[in-house]
Amino acid sequence: MTETTQTQTTPPPPGGAGKLSGIAGAKPRSPEYRLAADAVRGLRQDMFHNAFAYRPLPRMRTDGPITRRFPGTLRAYAAWTPHAAVAAAGLLAMAAAYGAESSVGPGSGTVAPLLCGFLALLPVLATLVRPVGAFWFSIAAAPVVATFASAWSDWPWAPGSFISHVTVLTVVALRSRPRVAAWMWLLTAAYSLVTETLFGAGYYSVNTFPLLFVSALALLVVTVLNIRKEAEQEVTAHQSETAQERSRRTLLEERTTIARELHDVVAHHMSVVAIQAEAAPYRVENPPPELEQAFVTIRENAVAALTELRRVLGVVRAEDYEAPDAPQPTLADLDALLANVREAGLTVEKAVTGAVRELPQGVELSAYRIVQEALSNTLRHAPGASARVEVGYVLGGLGLRIVNGPAPATILEKSTHGAGHGITGMRERVTMLDGEMTAGVTDDGGYEVAVFVPVPSGEETG
């Protein structure tokens, strides 16, 4: 009963059970058989499937260190350099075939040399549009050229065919995968050995091994170049991906830092709301029950918001993060900041314009951090330079400008403004406040950071 159930529930193999009927004891294929089958499939895929597909050779890029210096017209012609090199090699093969055939004797005429020359040239030119097909064309043309030059030329590769076939192998290998180069060399070896063994006995000399040796060297060099090129492309792609990941991680780190710092500001306001909502009913004599309930609801919502805020901070807080003991800094603390950087060796001056007033704590904190980061960049990347901090209280907002001069020539340190996390952090703070920011090199070689943060009149606390 068990055997019957197993027979009914076991699905037949793909293709039907009829193929395996009566072969219950069939053995699995050996690794050697599978390897040979994979090799045959690879040969068919690489050398026979769409062998004569149209694949034009692309033009060369002209943005290299040498070609970019060419004038416009010459640069346009330089893009055809690979095509010109292939055509030159084809003409060389044609000249070799024509010279070898025309030297056979005075009775050779002109038809045979021309035919041999064209049969050496055309396979090389075919590599420009149908690379794999050009290989088969070269194989088919070789015995024809050798037959016309049978009396005096080498067999099975006449001089023109020798040069033509090596050129074809090299160009096709440059345009294909390394496995295609291996298949072409093996097929060339098989053709050469068969024709030499069957038809080469009565000829002057044979040149199979010289051809195989030269072509093997050429294909080896090409394969190494292709592998190196692929490796460089992979490294470039990996570096680009790594740079993007690093930039994305930097952005997240800066946003997390901003969220941690603003937690105290938001928590303070929510605490004030909760305290005032709790105390408000006691400031009114005989408040109506509806008013008391409204204040209770306000306090409960403020406390709930504080709880959720602490949970969010717990998510973004790093393991080594410690909550600050002192209140978050504001623009009123700029003088202490400037005193610290002066002690570090930076000459800095401060200028304040407009009516000084108290701004929302989030704006004050972000403005302080922007000035702090800009001065830190000056200390790191332009040591010895002087700096100036300008704070402008304008109608509808706050303006900041931090500019430093170039580093003294005696200090040989390359400026890397914008390469670290500082610019990213400043931009994130300004974006959070719906402000605008520009940062760049000044005309004298220094660096300038300019920020404007809008502050509607209803949000000003002063």
N, C-alpha and C positions, 0 to 999 in steps of 0.2 A: 504493500500500500504506500509505503514511504517512497519507494523508487518511482512508482507511477506519478505521484505528486511532483517529485523533482523534475521528471521528464516534461510534465505539462507546464510547469512554471518557469523553466529555464528558457529564455528567448533564443531564437535561432540567431546565428551570426549574420552580419550584414551580407547581403547578396544571396540569401536563401540557404536552406539546409541542404539543397540538392548537391551543392559543390562538395560537401563533406560527407555525403552519404556513402557508406561502405568504407570510410577511412576513419574509423573510430580510434585507431591507434596511431594517427598521424603525429609526427614529432614536430616540435616548434623549430622554426628556422634558426640556423646557426648564426653566430655573430659575423662570420666571414661572408655568409650569403647576404645578410642585411647590409654589410659594408659595400659589397659589390653592387647590390641593387641601388643603394644610395648614390654610388659613383656613376652608375649608368643614368640615373635620373638627373644628376647634376650635369653630366655631359650633354644629355638631350636638352636640358633647360638652357645651358650656356651657349652651346654651339649650333643647335639645330632649330630651337624654338625662336621664331621671328629673327632668323639669321640675317635676312636682308631688309630688316626694318630701317626706316629712314631716321637717322640720328645725326644731324649736321653738327660739325665741330663748332662750338661756341667761340666767339671772339675773345681775345685776351683782355683782361681788365687793364685799364690805363691809369689807375690811381696808385700805382706803386711809387717807391721813392725815386725811381729814375724817370719813368714815363710821365709822371705828373709835371716834370720840368719841361716837357716838350711843348712847343706851341700847338694851337688848336688843330691845325691841318695835319701836322706831323703826328700828333697823338691819335687822330682818327685812323691814319694809315698804320700806326704801330699796333692797333688792335688786331690787325690781320697777320701779325708776325707768325703765329703757329701755322696758318695756312700756307704762308710763303715758304716756311721751312720744310713742310711736307712736300710742296711742289718742287722745291730745289732737290730734295732727296730723290723724287721721282725722275727728274731730269737727269740726275747722275746715273740712276739705274738704266735709264733709256740710252744714254751715251755709252755706258759699258756694254749693253746688249748690242747696240748698233756697231760699235767698234769691233767686238769679238766676232760678229757674223760677217762683217765686210772684209775681215782679214782671212777668211777661210780660203779664198782663192779668187782669181779673176772671173771665174764662171759663176760666181754666186749671185750676181745681179744686184738689184736694189730692192726688190720686193721683200726678200727674206730678211735683210737687215732692218727694214722699216717695220715689218711685222713683229720681229723680236723686240725692237725698241718700244713699240706701242704696248706689247704684252707685258713688258717690264714697267712701263709708266702707269698704265691704267689701274692695276691693283693698288698702287700707292695713292693715286688720286681718289680711289674709291673709299679709302679710310676716312676721308673728310665727310662722307655722308652715310655710308653703310659699313661700319668697321668690321663686324663679324663676316659679312658677305665678302669684304675685300680679302679676308684670309682664304676663304674657299676659292675665290677668283685667282689668287696667287698660286694656290696648290694646283688648280686646273691649268694655269698657263705655263707652269714650270716644265712639264713634259713636252709641250708644243715647242717651246723655245729650245729645249735640249735636242729635240728631234731635228729641227732645222740646222742646228749647229753641231750635229752628231759627229762629224768627222774629226774635229779638232778641240772641241770644248770639253770641259769637265762634265761628268754625269753624276747624279741626275740634276745638278744645279749649275746651269750656265752662269757666266759672270753677271749678266744683267739680272737673271732670276735670283741669284745669290743676294745681290744688294737689295733688290726689290722685296724679297721675302723677309729679310732681316728688318727692313724699314717697316713693312706691314706689321710684323710681330711687335715691334717697339711701339708704334703709334696705337695699335689696338690695345696693347697692354696699358698704355697711359690712359686710355679712355674707358677701361673696364676694371673689373675686380681682379685681385691676384689669382683667383682660381681660374679665370679665363686664360690668363697667361700660361698657367700650367697645362691646361688642356691643349692650347695651341702648340706648345712645345712637344707634348707627347704625340699629337697627331702628325706634326712635322717629322718627328723621329720615326714613327711607324711608316709614313709614306716613303721617306728616304731609304729606310732599310729594305722595304719591300721592293721598290724600284731598282735599287742597287743590286739586290740579290738576284732578281729575275731578269733584269735587262742590262746590267752594267758590265757583264763579263767581256764584251767585245769592244769596249770604249777605252779611250786613251787613259783616263784616270777617274777616280771617284772623289767626291768632296763632301760626303755626308757628315763625317765627324768634324771637319772645320766649320761647317754651317751650324751644327748642333752646339759646338763650343762657343762660337761667336754669339749665336742667338741666346744661349743660356746666360752668358755674361750680360747681354743687353737686358734680358727679361729680369735678371736678378737685380740690376741697378734700378730698373723701373719699378719693380715690386717694392724695393726698399723705400723708394721715393713716395710711392702711393701709401705705404703703411705709415711713413712719417707724416705725410700730409693729413691722413685720417686721424692720427694721434694728436696733431696740432689742432685740428678742428674740434676734437673731443675736449681737449684741454681748454680751448677758447670758450666752448659752450659751457663747460663746467665752471670756468671762472666767471662768465657772465651770470650764470645761475646763482653762483655763490655771492656775487656782488648784489644781485637783486634780493637774495635772502638776507644778506647783512643789512641792506638798506631798510628792508621791511622790519627786521628785528630792532634796528635802531629807532625806527618810527614808533614801534610799540613800546619800547623802553621809555622813550621821551613822553609818550602819552600817559604811561603808567606813573611816571614821576610827577607829571602835572596833576594827575588825579589824586595822588597822595597829598600833595601840597594844598590843593584846594579843598581837601576834606575838612581841614580845620576851619577854613573860612565858612563853608556851608554849614558845618555842624554848629558853629557859633551862632549863626543867624537862626537856625532851627531851634536852638536852645532858648534864644531870646524870645522867639515866637511862643514857645511852650510856656515860658515863665510869665510872659505878659498875659497870655490867655488865661492862665490860672489865677493871676492876681487881679485881672480886670473886674470880675464881679464884686470884689470887696471895695472897689473904688466908687461904686454906685450904690446909693442908698435905696434899699428895697428894689433890686433889679427884678424885672419880670422873669418868670420861669423860662420863657423862650430864649431870652438873652443868655441866661446861665447855661442852658443846654447848648447853645451855639458856641459859647466859649469852651465848654467841656469837649465838644466835638473838635474844635480847633486844636486844643491841647493834645487830644488823643491822636489826631492826624500828624501833629508835629513830632510826637514821641515815636509813632510808627515810622515816620520818615527817617528819624535819627537811627532807629534800629536797622532799617534797610541800608542806610548809608554805611553803617559799621560793617554790615555783611559784604557790601560791595568793596569796601576798603580791604577787607580780609582776603578777597579774591585777588586783588591787584598787588597786595603787599608782598614783597620778596621775603625770603626766609631771614635775611640779615637786616631787614628794615627795622629801624627803631623810631618811634614817634618822637618828634622834636619836643624838647622840654619848654622852649621859649616860644612866644607867639611868632607867627610868620612875619617876615620883614615887609616893610612898606617903603615908599619913596622918602619918608622921613628918616630912614636909616641909611640913605645914600652917603652922607658925610662919613659915617663909620666905615662904609665899604671903600670909599676913596682913600681914607687914611690907611687902610690895610694894604691896598695895592701900591700906595706910595712907599710903604715900608718894604714892599717886595721889589722896589727899584723902578717903578713906572711913574713917569712924570705925567700927571693928569690934572686937568682943571675942569671946573663945573660952571655951567651957566644956566640960570633959570629965568624964563620969560613968562609973562602973563600973571594973572592973579592966582596965587597958590591956594588951592582948596583941597579938601579931602575928597577922594574918589572911592568908588566901591573897592572893597578889600581884594576882590579877584583881580581888578585892574592894577591896584597898587602892587600886589605880589608879583604879577606877571611883568610889570614894568621894571621892578627891582631885579628880577631874575634875568631879564634881557640885558640890562646894563651890566650885571655881574658876569654873564657869559661873554659878552662882547669884550670886556676888559680882560677876562681870562684868555680869550683868543689872542689879544694883543700881547700879553705876557708870554704866551707860548710860541707864537709865530712871528712876532716882530719885537724881539727883546731889544731894549735900548731906545725904542721909539717913544714919542710923546703922544698923549691921547687927550681928547676933549669930549666931555659929556654935556649935551644940551637937552634940557627938559623944558618943553613948552606947553603951558596951560592955555589952550585955545578954546574958542567957543565951540562946544559940541564934541570935545575930545581932548586927547593927550598926545603930544608929539615928542618923540625921542630921536636923538641923533648922537651916535657914538662914532667918532672918527679918529683914526690914528695915522701918523705919518709913516714913511718908510723906515725900515730898520737901518741903522748905520752901516756903512759899507765895510767897516772893520769886523762886523759880526757876520760870519759866513754861514748863514742858516737859511734854507729855502723856505719861503712862505707857502703854507698849505691851507690857506683860508678856505673854508667850505668843505674840507675833506673829512672833518670829524663829525661829532654829534651836535656841536654847538649851534650851527646854523639851523639844523633840523629842529632842535628844541625851540629855538626862538620863533621859527615859522609856525610851529604847532601852537605856541601860546598866542601868537597874533591871530592865527586863523580861528582859534577858539573864541576870541573876543571880536570876531568879524572885522578885524583891522587890516591894514596894508603894511607890507614890509618890502624894502629893497636892500640888497647887500651886494657890494662889488668893489672892485679896485678903483681907487681915485686916480686922477691924472698924474699926480706926483709919485705914484707907486705905493701909496698907503691903502687903507681899507676903511669903508664907511658902511654903517648900518643905520638905516632910517626907518622909523616905525611911526604909524599913526593909529591910535586906538579910539574909535568913536565912543563917546560917553553921553548919552541923552541927558538932558537937564533933569529929568525926573529921577535919574539914578544917582545923581551926585548927592553925597551925604553932607557936604559942607554948605 
